[in-house]
Amino acid sequence: MFPFFRCPTPRLTHIYLTAQGGGEMLAVESASAELGKGLVGDRYHAGKGYWHPVESCQVTLISEHDLQQTRKRLPVPLENGEHRRNLVVSGLKTNTLRGKRFRIGSALFEYHKPRPPCGYINQLTGENMTKAMGLNSGVCLRVLESGVITVGDEMLIET
């Protein structure tokens, strides 16, 4: 008989919002995702961030795995949103989301593209975060169905 190994269900562990580019990332317990726009109250939703319109994201996501890889390269605090991503999830590697749709809470998202770190992160942290994050810098998402997401929600990936 083979032992049964259960993979952990991916979960939303943190939500961060900021009203404008360069603003402090604020941890919240829940947020509303709006179809085609992003998270209500966030800079991406309001169009008030530091990015080129072609490179913009509706929502950004990074995994606990990505953050662990970053910490190995540069021991800096990342617990308060210093990574500048909206959502943090546990139980998966972000590259497994490529080409997928998934539900968090009542909102439906889809993978859009990788989110390379920008040099602006270095200005905010005073460290070389862009180098430390490297290829583990998260991804951009699109909101396909509006809904509410809450810390602790399971991430249900569609096949």
Secondary structure, 3 states (H helix, E strand, C coil): CCCCCCCCCCEEEEEEECCCCCCCCEEECEEEEECCCEECCCHHHHCCCCCCHHHCCCEEEEEHHHHHHHHHHCCCCCCCCCCCCCEEEECCCHHHHCCCEEEECCEEEEEEEECCCCCHHHHHHCCCHHHHHCCCCCEEEEEEECEEEECCCEEEECC
